[in-house]
Amino acid sequence: MSAETAPTVARWADQIRAAAADGTALRLVGGDSKAFYGPPLPADLPRLETREHGGIVAHEPTELVLTARAGTPLAEVEAALAACGQCLAFEPPHFGPDATVGGMVAAGLSGPARASVGAVRDFVLGVQLLNGRGEHLTFGGQVMKNVAGYDVSRLLAGSLGSLGVITEVSLKVLPVAPAEATLCFELAQDAALAQLARWRGHPLPLNASCWVLDDTGGAPRPLLFVRLRGAAAAVEAACTRMLADAPGERQDTAITAADWRACGEQTLPFFAQPPSPAHGLWRLSVAPTTPVLDLPGPTLVEWFGGLRWVWAPVDAGAALRQVAQAAGGHATLFRAPADAPLAAERFTPPAPALRTIQQRLQREFDPAGVFNPGRWGFGL
């Protein structure tokens, strides 16, 4: 911890210890762009704001590592990487202009490329955090082959602030791919899933996919978009082969770059047009080989079949979770409608053994229950 940032972290530690002593709780807040994700926290909880603790601590382009404080704007990190021809390959969504690095890790959400490059946790090399005792701890490091101790740094990815206040993160970064292309095919969902399964069985530089019913031109058209990234020769060869396998066309990369961004940020028309105010956006994570599912509303498919988005009422949750479980996955109420009951379960309840492990982890990191109580639901 540098002398410059020590006062901020020390003040947070005092705030945490005082909350623990008083038996109160704290709401951890970065850019607050993902507050919709998970059960809502009580509005009157005192806030611990992390945005004041920002700045890129170190960036070693030749080592493919960047370290930043938790409150650093995500856009600032991406701009610094782009200047060096590098990127966060997992394409974390911002969901707003104030997204932070700490919030990115705490939410653990990845974008369109997740199925081919990995998730947020796969790129977290090390973290510093304050636990529920106000202790400033360091886990992991700044190298890719760090095998000392438990991999707690990756455990924090997707923890939703339930284990501690992340103060600093070291991330693996990657060079921007030399070449990129997006292909578009008019295929029904079953044909698109079957074709994606065939392509996944070959050494093609597949990076992302998106299937959707496009009704922007009038009559709905089932469209499959596939993004390729890699060496120029590999991308060109893959385009030739895939367009021979199925009738389609190559898209303008300058245009599709914005479309892929809109897919990850959920600003595509599909995400902006719920069938009714009573519909929520559900996310079903399933095996990519899962066939077309019998879902109650409009659907968008990502991750080569592994991610199914569907608009459905909150009371469809039990049926959706049963469908997802039968396909080897789970269902999340990703965006709840405005009038959703507070008791509505956002996440699939864990199995009893896993729930016990999660509870024990939380007690170790946060024995007084200071951080984001109930952020998961079902007693976590």
C-alpha positions as CSV (number, residue, x, y, z in Angstrom):
1,M,0.0,0.0,0.0
2,S,1.5,3.3,-1.0
3,A,1.7,6.3,1.3
4,E,-0.7,8.2,-1.1
5,T,-3.5,5.6,-0.8
6,A,-2.9,4.5,2.8
7,P,-5.3,7.1,4.4
8,T,-8.2,6.0,2.2
9,V,-7.8,2.3,3.1
10,A,-7.1,3.1,6.7
11,R,-10.4,5.1,6.9
12,W,-12.3,2.3,5.3
13,A,-10.8,-0.1,7.9
14,D,-12.0,2.1,10.7
15,Q,-15.4,2.3,9.2
16,I,-15.5,-1.5,8.9
17,R,-14.4,-2.1,12.5
18,A,-16.9,0.4,13.8
19,A,-19.7,-1.3,11.9
20,A,-18.7,-4.7,13.2
21,A,-18.6,-3.4,16.8
22,D,-22.0,-1.7,16.4
23,G,-23.6,-4.8,14.8
24,T,-24.5,-2.7,11.7
25,A,-23.8,-3.4,8.0
26,L,-22.3,-1.6,5.0
27,R,-23.3,-1.3,1.4
28,L,-20.2,-1.5,-0.8
29,V,-20.5,0.9,-3.8
30,G,-18.2,1.4,-6.8
31,G,-19.8,2.9,-9.8
32,D,-23.2,1.4,-8.8
33,S,-23.8,0.4,-12.4
34,K,-24.7,-3.1,-11.5
35,A,-27.0,-2.4,-8.5
36,F,-29.8,-4.1,-10.4
37,Y,-27.9,-7.5,-10.2
38,G,-29.1,-9.5,-7.2
39,P,-31.6,-8.8,-4.5
40,P,-31.9,-5.1,-3.6
41,L,-30.1,-4.0,-0.4
42,P,-31.9,-1.8,2.2
43,A,-31.8,1.8,1.0
44,D,-30.8,3.1,4.5
45,L,-27.5,1.0,4.7
46,P,-24.4,3.2,5.2
47,R,-22.3,3.2,2.0
48,L,-18.6,2.5,1.7
49,E,-17.7,4.3,-1.6
50,T,-14.7,3.0,-3.5
51,R,-14.5,5.5,-6.4
52,E,-12.1,7.8,-4.5
53,H,-9.5,5.0,-4.4
54,G,-8.6,5.0,-8.1
55,G,-5.7,5.0,-10.4
56,I,-3.6,2.6,-12.4
57,V,-0.8,1.4,-10.1
58,A,1.3,-0.4,-12.7
59,H,1.1,-1.6,-16.3
60,E,3.8,-3.8,-17.8
61,P,2.8,-4.3,-21.4
62,T,5.6,-6.8,-22.1
63,E,4.5,-8.9,-19.1
64,L,0.8,-8.6,-20.0
65,V,-0.2,-7.5,-16.5
66,L,-2.0,-4.4,-15.3
67,T,-2.6,-3.4,-11.6
68,A,-5.3,-0.9,-10.7
69,R,-7.0,0.3,-7.5
70,A,-10.6,-0.8,-7.1
71,G,-12.2,2.6,-7.8
72,T,-10.4,3.1,-11.1
73,P,-13.0,3.7,-13.9
74,L,-13.1,0.6,-16.2
75,A,-13.1,3.0,-19.2
76,E,-9.7,4.4,-18.0
77,V,-8.2,0.9,-17.8
78,E,-9.5,0.0,-21.3
79,A,-8.2,3.2,-22.8
80,A,-4.7,2.7,-21.3
81,L,-4.7,-0.9,-22.7
82,A,-5.9,0.2,-26.1
83,A,-3.0,2.7,-26.4
84,C,-0.7,-0.3,-26.1
85,G,-2.6,-2.6,-28.5
86,Q,-4.0,-4.6,-25.6
87,C,-7.4,-5.4,-24.1
88,L,-9.4,-7.2,-21.4
89,A,-10.2,-10.2,-23.6
90,F,-13.3,-11.2,-21.6
91,E,-15.0,-8.0,-22.5
92,P,-16.6,-7.0,-19.2
93,P,-19.9,-5.1,-19.5
94,H,-20.0,-1.6,-18.0
95,F,-23.8,-1.1,-17.8
96,G,-23.1,2.6,-17.3
97,P,-20.3,5.2,-17.5
98,D,-19.2,4.9,-13.9
99,A,-18.2,1.2,-13.9
100,T,-15.1,0.5,-11.8
101,V,-12.4,-2.2,-11.8
102,G,-13.5,-3.4,-8.3
103,G,-17.1,-3.6,-9.4
104,M,-16.1,-5.6,-12.5
105,V,-14.4,-8.2,-10.3
106,A,-17.1,-8.3,-7.6
107,A,-19.8,-8.8,-10.2
108,G,-17.8,-11.3,-12.2
109,L,-19.7,-10.6,-15.4
110,S,-18.2,-11.2,-18.8
111,G,-19.2,-10.3,-22.4
112,P,-19.7,-12.0,-25.7
113,A,-16.2,-13.6,-25.9
114,R,-16.5,-15.4,-22.5
115,A,-17.1,-18.8,-24.0
116,S,-13.8,-18.7,-26.0
117,V,-11.4,-16.8,-23.9
118,G,-12.6,-17.4,-20.3
119,A,-14.3,-15.5,-17.5
120,V,-13.3,-12.6,-15.3
121,R,-11.9,-15.0,-12.7
122,D,-9.5,-16.5,-15.3
123,F,-7.8,-13.1,-15.7
124,V,-7.5,-12.1,-12.0
125,L,-3.9,-12.7,-10.9
126,G,-4.0,-11.0,-7.4
127,V,-6.1,-8.8,-5.2
128,Q,-5.8,-6.7,-2.1
129,L,-8.9,-6.4,0.1
130,L,-10.1,-5.4,3.5
131,N,-11.9,-8.2,5.4
132,G,-14.7,-7.9,8.0
133,R,-12.1,-7.3,10.7
134,G,-10.6,-4.3,8.9
135,E,-7.4,-6.3,8.0
136,H,-5.8,-5.4,4.7
137,L,-4.9,-8.7,3.0
138,T,-3.1,-9.6,-0.1
139,F,-3.8,-12.7,-2.2
140,G,-2.1,-13.9,-5.4
141,G,0.4,-11.6,-7.2
142,Q,1.3,-10.1,-10.5
143,V,2.5,-13.1,-12.4
144,M,0.5,-15.7,-14.3
145,K,2.1,-18.8,-12.7
146,N,1.4,-18.1,-9.0
147,V,0.7,-21.2,-7.1
148,A,1.4,-20.1,-3.5
149,G,-1.5,-20.8,-1.2
150,Y,-5.2,-20.9,-2.0
151,D,-6.5,-19.1,-5.1
152,V,-8.6,-16.6,-3.1
153,S,-8.1,-13.9,-5.6
154,R,-10.3,-15.7,-8.1
155,L,-12.8,-16.6,-5.4
156,L,-13.5,-12.9,-5.2
157,A,-14.6,-12.7,-8.8
158,G,-18.4,-12.8,-8.7
159,S,-18.6,-12.6,-4.8
160,L,-20.8,-9.4,-5.1
161,G,-18.9,-7.7,-2.2
162,S,-19.9,-10.4,0.3
163,L,-16.3,-11.3,1.3
164,G,-14.6,-8.0,1.6
165,V,-13.7,-4.6,0.1
166,I,-11.5,-5.1,-2.9
167,T,-8.8,-2.3,-2.8
168,E,-6.5,-3.3,-5.7
169,V,-6.5,-5.8,-8.5
170,S,-3.9,-7.3,-10.8
171,L,-5.2,-8.5,-14.1
172,K,-3.8,-10.6,-17.0
173,V,-4.3,-8.6,-20.3
174,L,-3.9,-9.8,-23.9
175,P,-2.9,-8.2,-27.2
176,V,-5.7,-7.2,-29.5
177,A,-6.2,-9.9,-32.1
178,P,-4.4,-9.1,-35.4
179,A,-7.6,-9.8,-37.4
180,E,-11.3,-9.9,-36.9
181,A,-14.4,-10.8,-39.0
182,T,-18.1,-11.2,-38.3
183,L,-20.2,-13.5,-40.4
184,C,-24.1,-13.4,-40.6
185,F,-26.3,-16.4,-41.4
186,E,-30.0,-16.6,-41.7
187,L,-30.7,-19.8,-39.7
188,A,-33.5,-20.9,-37.4
189,Q,-32.4,-21.5,-33.8
190,D,-32.2,-25.3,-34.1
191,A,-30.2,-25.1,-37.3
192,A,-27.9,-22.4,-35.8
193,L,-27.2,-24.4,-32.7
194,A,-26.4,-27.5,-34.8
195,Q,-24.1,-25.5,-37.1
196,L,-22.3,-23.9,-34.2
197,A,-21.7,-27.4,-32.7
198,R,-20.2,-28.6,-36.0
199,W,-17.9,-25.5,-36.2
200,R,-16.8,-25.9,-32.6
201,G,-15.5,-29.4,-33.5
202,H,-12.9,-27.8,-35.9
203,P,-9.8,-25.6,-35.3
204,L,-11.5,-22.4,-36.2
205,P,-10.8,-19.0,-34.5
206,L,-14.3,-18.7,-33.1
207,N,-14.6,-15.9,-30.6
208,A,-18.3,-15.0,-30.0
209,S,-21.7,-15.8,-31.3
210,C,-25.2,-14.3,-31.1
211,W,-28.5,-15.7,-32.4
212,V,-31.6,-13.5,-32.4
213,L,-34.9,-12.9,-34.1
214,D,-34.2,-9.6,-35.9
215,D,-37.5,-7.6,-36.6
216,T,-35.9,-4.2,-37.3
217,G,-36.8,-4.6,-41.0
218,G,-40.4,-5.7,-40.6
219,A,-40.9,-9.5,-40.7
220,P,-38.7,-11.2,-38.1
221,R,-35.6,-12.9,-39.5
222,P,-33.6,-15.5,-37.5
223,L,-30.0,-14.4,-37.7
224,L,-26.8,-16.0,-36.4
225,F,-23.8,-13.7,-36.0
226,V,-20.4,-15.3,-35.5
227,R,-17.2,-13.4,-34.7
228,L,-13.8,-14.7,-35.6
229,R,-10.6,-13.4,-34.1
230,G,-7.0,-14.5,-34.5
231,A,-4.2,-14.5,-37.1
232,A,-5.2,-12.9,-40.4
233,A,-4.6,-16.1,-42.3
234,A,-6.6,-18.1,-39.9
235,V,-9.5,-15.7,-40.0
236,E,-9.6,-15.5,-43.8
237,A,-9.5,-19.3,-44.1
238,A,-12.3,-19.7,-41.5
239,C,-14.5,-17.2,-43.4
240,T,-14.1,-19.1,-46.6
241,R,-14.8,-22.5,-45.0
242,M,-17.8,-21.3,-42.9
243,L,-19.4,-19.4,-45.8
244,A,-19.1,-22.6,-47.8
245,D,-20.8,-24.6,-45.0
246,A,-23.8,-22.3,-44.7
247,P,-25.2,-19.5,-46.9
248,G,-24.2,-16.2,-45.3
249,E,-22.3,-12.9,-45.7
250,R,-19.4,-11.1,-44.2
251,Q,-20.2,-8.0,-42.3
252,D,-18.4,-4.6,-42.1
253,T,-16.2,-4.9,-39.0
254,A,-16.4,-1.2,-38.3
255,I,-20.2,-1.6,-37.9
256,T,-20.2,-4.9,-36.1
257,A,-17.8,-3.7,-33.5
258,A,-20.5,-1.4,-32.2
259,D,-23.1,-4.2,-32.4
260,W,-21.0,-6.6,-30.4
261,R,-20.4,-3.9,-27.8
262,A,-24.2,-3.3,-27.7
263,C,-24.7,-7.1,-27.2
264,G,-22.4,-7.1,-24.2
265,E,-23.9,-3.9,-22.7
266,Q,-27.4,-5.1,-23.4
267,T,-28.4,-2.1,-25.5
268,L,-29.5,-4.2,-28.5
269,P,-33.2,-3.9,-29.3
270,F,-33.9,-7.3,-27.8
271,F,-32.7,-6.1,-24.3
272,A,-34.5,-2.8,-24.6
273,Q,-38.0,-4.2,-25.5
274,P,-39.5,-6.4,-22.8
275,P,-42.9,-7.8,-23.9
276,S,-44.5,-6.1,-20.9
277,P,-43.6,-4.2,-17.7
278,A,-44.2,-7.5,-15.8
279,H,-41.5,-9.4,-17.7
280,G,-38.0,-9.7,-16.3
281,L,-34.8,-10.7,-18.1
282,W,-33.7,-14.2,-17.3
283,R,-30.3,-15.7,-18.0
284,L,-30.1,-19.4,-18.4
285,S,-26.6,-20.9,-18.3
286,V,-26.7,-24.4,-19.9
287,A,-24.5,-26.8,-21.8
288,P,-23.7,-25.5,-25.3
289,T,-25.0,-28.7,-26.8
290,T,-28.5,-28.1,-25.3
291,P,-31.1,-28.1,-28.1
292,V,-33.7,-25.4,-28.4
293,L,-35.5,-24.9,-25.1
294,D,-39.2,-24.5,-24.6
295,L,-39.1,-21.0,-23.2
296,P,-42.0,-18.7,-22.5
297,G,-40.8,-15.5,-24.2
298,P,-38.4,-13.9,-26.7
299,T,-35.0,-15.5,-26.7
300,L,-31.4,-14.4,-27.6
301,V,-28.6,-17.1,-27.6
302,E,-24.9,-16.4,-26.9
303,W,-21.7,-18.3,-26.1
304,F,-22.2,-20.8,-28.9
305,G,-25.4,-22.1,-27.2
306,G,-24.2,-21.9,-23.6
307,L,-26.2,-18.8,-22.7
308,R,-29.9,-18.3,-23.3
309,W,-31.5,-14.9,-22.5
310,V,-35.3,-14.9,-22.2
311,W,-38.0,-12.4,-21.2
312,A,-40.4,-14.0,-18.8
313,P,-42.5,-13.1,-15.8
314,V,-41.1,-13.5,-12.3
315,D,-43.5,-16.3,-11.5
316,A,-42.0,-18.4,-14.3
317,G,-38.8,-18.8,-12.2
318,A,-39.5,-22.3,-10.9
319,A,-40.2,-23.6,-14.4
320,L,-37.2,-21.9,-15.9
321,R,-34.9,-23.2,-13.2
322,Q,-36.3,-26.7,-13.8
323,V,-35.6,-26.4,-17.5
324,A,-32.1,-25.1,-16.9
325,Q,-31.2,-27.7,-14.4
326,A,-32.3,-30.5,-16.8
327,A,-29.9,-28.9,-19.3
328,G,-27.0,-29.1,-16.8
329,G,-27.2,-25.4,-15.8
330,H,-29.0,-22.8,-13.8
331,A,-31.3,-19.7,-14.2
332,T,-30.9,-16.2,-12.9
333,L,-33.4,-13.4,-12.8
334,F,-30.8,-11.0,-14.2
335,R,-33.0,-7.9,-14.5
336,A,-36.2,-7.9,-12.4
337,P,-39.2,-5.9,-13.4
338,A,-39.9,-2.7,-11.3
339,D,-42.7,-4.3,-9.4
340,A,-41.0,-7.6,-8.7
341,P,-41.6,-8.9,-5.1
342,L,-38.6,-8.3,-2.8
343,A,-38.7,-12.0,-1.9
344,A,-38.3,-13.1,-5.5
345,E,-35.1,-15.3,-5.8
346,R,-32.7,-13.8,-8.3
347,F,-30.2,-16.7,-8.2
348,T,-30.7,-20.4,-8.2
349,P,-30.5,-21.6,-4.6
350,P,-27.3,-23.6,-4.1
351,A,-27.2,-27.3,-3.1
352,P,-27.1,-27.7,0.7
353,A,-23.5,-28.7,0.8
354,L,-22.4,-25.7,-1.4
355,R,-24.5,-23.4,0.7
356,T,-22.8,-24.6,3.8
357,I,-19.4,-23.9,2.2
358,Q,-20.5,-20.4,1.2
359,Q,-21.7,-19.6,4.7
360,R,-18.4,-20.8,6.2
361,L,-16.4,-18.7,3.8
362,Q,-18.4,-15.6,4.6
363,R,-17.9,-16.2,8.3
364,E,-14.2,-16.5,7.8
365,F,-13.9,-13.3,5.8
366,D,-16.7,-11.3,7.4
367,P,-17.6,-12.8,10.9
368,A,-19.9,-9.9,11.9
369,G,-21.8,-9.9,8.6
370,V,-20.9,-6.3,7.7
371,F,-20.7,-6.5,3.9
372,N,-23.7,-6.4,1.6
373,P,-25.9,-8.7,3.8
374,G,-28.4,-10.7,1.8
375,R,-26.8,-9.8,-1.6
376,W,-27.2,-13.4,-2.7
377,G,-30.6,-14.2,-1.1
378,F,-31.4,-17.5,0.6
379,G,-29.5,-16.5,3.8
380,L,-26.3,-15.5,2.2
